[in-house]
Amino acid sequence: MTVSVVGRHPGHQARSELRSGLGYWLASLVSMVRFDYARAREWMPFMIVVQTMMGAAMALLYGFFYPQVTTTRALYITTGAPTLALIPLGFVMLPSSVAQQKMEGIFDYIWSLPSPRSAQATSTFLLFTLLALPGSLLALLVAAWRYDVHLSVSPLLVPAAVLCALAAITVGYGIALLISDPLVTNVVVNALMFVVLLFSPIVYPASQLPAWLATVHYFLPFYNMAVVIRAGLTSGVVAHVATSFIALAAWTVAGAGATAWVVGRRR
Amino acid sequence: MAEARPGAVSVAHGVGEGALQRWGRCYAVMVRWHLAGLRMWLVTLTVVQLLAGVGFVLGISLFFAHIPMRAALFVSTGVPVINLVTIGLMLGPQLVADQKANGSYDYLRSMPVTRSVTAAAWYTVCLFGGVPAMVVSLGVARLRYELPLHVSPMIVPAVLLTSFAGTMLGYALGHALGNPMATRLITQLLAFVIFGFAPILFPLSQMPRWLGALNWWFPFRHMAVVTRAALIPGVQAVTSAYIMLALWAIACAALAGRALGRRP
C-alpha cells in the first residue's frame, strides 16, 4: 500500500517525511542563511563600512564634549564605545530592515516559505551578529588609540560580547515583530536611539544620573550591556557583573519569547 | 480684453497683474502647498524638534558630574542652530528624494511657478518650523542652567541667515544630487557632523586643531558663531562668519536653481 502511494506521489511523500526534525531545521537554516546572504550581498559591504565608521566616529565625538578628557572619562568612553556600536545594529537597523521588508512585501513572502519560522529568525540573528562585530571591534581600537587607554582584556569578554549582541538583536527583532506598523517602528527605534546616546550611562558612570533614572537603567538592557563589556575589558572598574549578565539574559529570553510568540501565531 | 481673444483663456487670470503681485500670489500658494505636503508630518516633526532640542539641553548635563558653565552655555546656544537647520537640511533633501522616487517631483516641476517662488516658500516653511523649537530650547536651557543669556537684535539676521544657509544647502543636496540613496546617505552623514564633528555644541578648542581648521570651510561653524554672538553678551559677531554663510547660501541656491532649471 505504502509502496504504491510512494510510487504515485514520490516527491510528496519524501517531502512530508522530511518537514520536521533537527535535520530539516538545520537544512532550512542553511538555506535561509544563503537566502538572506544573497539578499544582503548588495548592501552588506556598504553596511559594514557605515557601521564601522559610525562606531569609530562615536568613539571620537564623545571626547569632543569634554573640556578635558581625564583618565576616568577616557576609560569610560573607550569601554563604552563597542557597546554603543553594537546597539544601533540590533535596535535600529534590524527593526528598520524588517519594517522595510514589511513595506515591500518580502516579509510575507519569507513567512510563506516552507522553512520553519524559527530557522528564518535564527538566520536573521546570525547575519546581524556578523554585521555587528567588526564595528564594535574597530570602535574599541580607535578609542583605545585616541585616548591612549590600556585595557586588560579578560576571557569574560567573549560571553559578554555574544550576550550583548544576542540581547540587542533579539529585543530589536521582538520590537520589529510586535509592532505591526512599519512607520511606528521607525519612530520607536529612533526615539530609543536618542535615549541610548544621551540618557544611558554607557560612556559615563551611572552615578552621574539622577537616582530614579539610574534605577530605571538597572532594569533596561543598555546600562547592563555597558557593564558586561566593560567588565571584559578592564579589571576592578565595575561591580555587580553577575546581576548585569542575568538582566541581559532575561532581556534575551524576553526578546526571543516575543519573537517566538509572533512567528508561531497564525494571522 | 480677454473676451476679445477667446483663445487666451488660460492667461486671463494673470492679466493686469504685476510681476510682483503674481510672485506674491504664487508664493502664498506654494507655502500652502508645502504645508499641505507636510501635514502628516507636521505634528511628528514639531514633537521631534522639541524633544531633540530639550533632550539635548537636559541630557548633556548627565555627561558631567557637575557641568561647567561654559559647557552648558555652548550646548544651550548650539541647540538652537540645530533646531533651525533640522527641517531644511535633514528633512528637506529626504522629501525631495522621496518625491523623485514616487514621481511627484516631475509633477511639481511642471507647475507654472518660478524657481525663486518655490525656494522662498520652502525657506519660509523651514524657518517657521525651526523658530518655535529654538525658543523652547533656549527657554529650557535658561531655566535649567541659569545662563547669562542676553538676546541682542543681531538674533534676527543670525536666525534668518542660519536658516537660509541650512535650507539652501539641503535644497542643493536634494535637487542637484540625482541618486536618492546618495541624498539619504549624505543627510545622515550631515546629522553626524552637526552633532559631533562641527563646533556647534562645544567650543572649537575641544576639537583637534586640523578638524577645527577644516570646519572653517564649511557653514556649520559659522552658523554657531553668528547665533551665539547674538545670544551671549561680549561675544563679537564675526563678520567673516556672516560672509562665509552668505557665500554658502548663494552657492547652494545657484546650484539648486541650475538643477531645477535644467530640462530632464
Contacts between the chains, C-beta under 8 A, distances in Angstrom:
chain1	res1	chain2	res2	distance
A	54	B	192	7.4
A	57	B	192	6.2
A	57	B	196	6.9
A	57	B	197	7.4
A	58	B	196	7.7
A	60	B	196	7.6
A	61	B	192	7.8
A	61	B	195	7.3
A	61	B	196	3.0
A	61	B	197	6.3
A	62	B	63	8.0
A	62	B	196	7.9
A	64	B	196	6.4
A	64	B	197	7.7
A	64	B	202	5.5
A	64	B	206	5.2
A	64	B	207	5.6
A	65	B	60	7.2
A	65	B	63	5.8
A	65	B	71	7.3
A	65	B	201	7.1
A	65	B	202	5.4
A	65	B	206	7.4
A	66	B	63	7.3
A	66	B	64	7.8
A	66	B	206	7.0
A	67	B	68	6.5
A	67	B	70	7.2
A	67	B	71	6.8
A	67	B	203	7.8
A	67	B	206	6.3
A	187	B	44	7.2
A	191	B	51	7.8
A	194	B	51	7.4
A	194	B	52	7.0
A	194	B	55	6.1
A	198	B	55	6.1
A	198	B	56	6.8
A	198	B	59	3.4
A	198	B	60	7.5
A	198	B	62	7.1
A	199	B	55	7.7
A	199	B	59	5.5
A	199	B	62	6.5
A	201	B	62	7.8
A	203	B	63	7.9
A	204	B	62	6.7
A	204	B	63	5.5
A	207	B	65	7.6
A	208	B	62	5.5
A	208	B	63	7.4
A	208	B	64	6.9
A	208	B	65	5.5
A	209	B	62	5.9
